[in-house]
Amino acid sequence: MLEREHELAELGAAARRALDGHGSVVFVTGEAGIGKSTVVAAVRSVLPAEGRLLVGYCDDLATPRVLGPLRDLVGKVGTALTEALASGDRSRVFEAFRAELDWPGHPTVLVVEDLHWADEATLDVLRFLVRRLATLPVVLVGTYRDDEIGAGHPLHGLLGLTAGTPIRRLPLARLSAAAVRSLTGTTRIDPETVFAVTNGNPFFVTEVLGAGDADAVPATVTEAVHARLQSLDPPCRDALGVLSVIPSTVDHWLVEAVAPGGLAVLAPAEQRGVLTVTPARVAFRHELMRRAVAAGLTASRRIAANRQVLAALLDHGGADLSRIVHHAAEAGDTGLIVRYAPAAAREAARVGSHREAAAHYRMVLEHRSAFRPDERAGLLEAYAEESYMLGLDGPAVTAQQEAVALRRALPDAAALGLALRRLSRLYWYAGQRPPAEKTAVEAVTVLEEAGDPAALAFGLSNQSQLHALGGEPAAAIVTGERAIELARAAGDAAVLSHALNNVGYAYWDGDDPRGRELLEESLEVAFAAGEDDHACRAYTNIAWHLIEEVRMPEAGALLDAGMAFAERTEVLGFLRYLHITRSVVHLARCEWDDAERHARWEEGAPAMMRAPALVVRGMLRIRRGLPGGETMIEEAWRIARGIGEAQRIGPAGAAMAEAAWLRGDPRVAETLTPVYLERFAAEGGRRLSAFGYWLVRLGAPVPLSPPYALLRAGPATEAARIWQAAGCPYEEALARSHSDDPADLLTAVRLLDSVGAEPLARRIRSRMRELGLARIPRGPAVTTRGNAAGLTGRQVEVLRLLAGGLSNPEIATRLVLSPRTVDAHVAAVLMKLGARNRHHAVARAREIGLLSQ
């Protein structure tokens, strides 16, 4: 455990805190071979006597095992969790997992290795756990390769969620030259050569030392491993070749089935440190070693080995479907892919592993000719649904289009109508409103003749929704009320809730009190029927109307209730959208950090959800004078223009116009004004109020609507009181900025200074100077204003040390601060730079010249 005492001490301290029920998260990160698994293996040595260690693994399968790390715990946990995993019931798994870990006085250290390979269901379970850690005696230890998780990697969703929990990140550094010298000991191997060859990677160091001659060992790990294998007898090497195609730990029964001579023949490999053997399983000592052995196999030998493993899995029974499909694909067995991949996809979808489900459907659709047309259509529809869940609009639309084409040649009219309805919805999500409308009309036409009232109700409700979202309340009400009547007659609560929602939305747009009544009825119907998705949609639409009416406290409280419900019921798609909607309220109230935290849920979201979140993330930067905001709002505007609805165009257009005004660029109005006037004529001004206001500030003669019209008409103090009551200091300052009263202008700059909105404060100070006012208050401290990211002096110090490669504990020692204080400074630096990790923060700082100051 050379140079790893600090990390072990951190893990031990976390386990002791868990004794008192204070759960926490520890991430052990670093490149392949850096020693993450070695640190984890030593955790047992620092566990309190009352504690237990549970370890699960994520594997590098073509499509990861669904809930693989939890399945690894079978035999070490109670029967409730084991039975829940066997049932495939998502809710049972979550509750049984929580109950298993809730053991007061007995802390559990739950290790999940290689999170960069985790399936989506596993990430969902871990998110479920993280949100409850405060009340559980658990330390969640996750290892992952931080150099293998790009901006769109699904692991970021879990990493972002842990921001609100006690968390420690333990990035492992490479071994120093001194450590390598210590490891070489009294051997004749030159430590300087070893360090130069390996660059301090512990795995590479071990392999070079194991080979025994640094001068003769090539730099690649594959050759280093092969040098070690040369000392093993042929039967052992052959057995290792078969095991190397299995990207996971291997149960003893499988070893006996595929390796001639079984465990006994592998003894030399264990003695030479190639394998680790436990009473239950066998594993290569390191994943890089397994890959190196597999890379040395010929293609024919690799196929033969996969066929051996596949035959053993099928003969034994009870194997994970993902493993069967993986080895079938590696063995080129089309028949088994066709047979098992659909079932593997359904299993993955059932527990929320949408990435894995989509991958299985993609694989089986490569062999779509093996299925009847109706089966093929069903597979395509399922793939479209999984792609939609992942925010992959293009593949979702393409697959659904192909499914519709197949349904047209089949006799089931209701199935065709529902497929068309789904295609309409996917078009809309992809920002293609014209084809969405056309397909919606065709869906209703087909369903009118199909003789299925419930299906027709769904088609009509879809059409009503498009009318409502497109600013056509009268059409939405007529179509939606017919859908309500049919749904009530058919007893279909899901469609009834959906239709009530659309009609309520349309009525509220017309300021009819029936609007909120129907939306609340939609919520009640969904609650009673267990239609959690529709309940979340009702929460969302009520909240947006409250936001539009500047009832921010009420909207915030409702969204908090909606998020709690979505979290409890694990409706993750709407949980994402509710978080994004919550970010809008936080932005309005100048709660910048909370706005950023909630808006980050846009990462990986469909375009419809990304647009408002990008507006929030862009505007909180622009209003604070931080870099990176322009790109975000331009992307939001592009998405909004594609969708073509005021609900997206209004906020994105307002952001574009406000940013232009703050930088003094009135020419932007020439591009924005025609879009505003077109939507204003089509939908009215309800969702375009802020957009119109900022266009007027740019000099465009456009009509205005409430509530922003109040900023231009009547006494400034009257408008200011409205925004003050809503807890919106930025808009209150805007209202006061229209006044000629020095007291109003002074209040405006003080409000803006208090929340760090420097660009607008600067504009108002300029106006105060033009009016000849004396005693204009100074702005924020120069140390904060003097750099492009608004970092404090201490944060700049921390950033420079990050750039020097220092860890948080090392920075704490250097600056004589507590590690927790440094953690807070690092988090603030990342947020202000809009960076996803330390490396990105340093790169971003160099980009904008911070590190050259």
Summary of the structure (lengths in Angstrom):
residues: 853
radius of gyration: 30.1
end to end distance: 39.5
largest distance: 94.8
contacts: 3046
relative contact order: 0.05
helix: 68%
strand: 5%
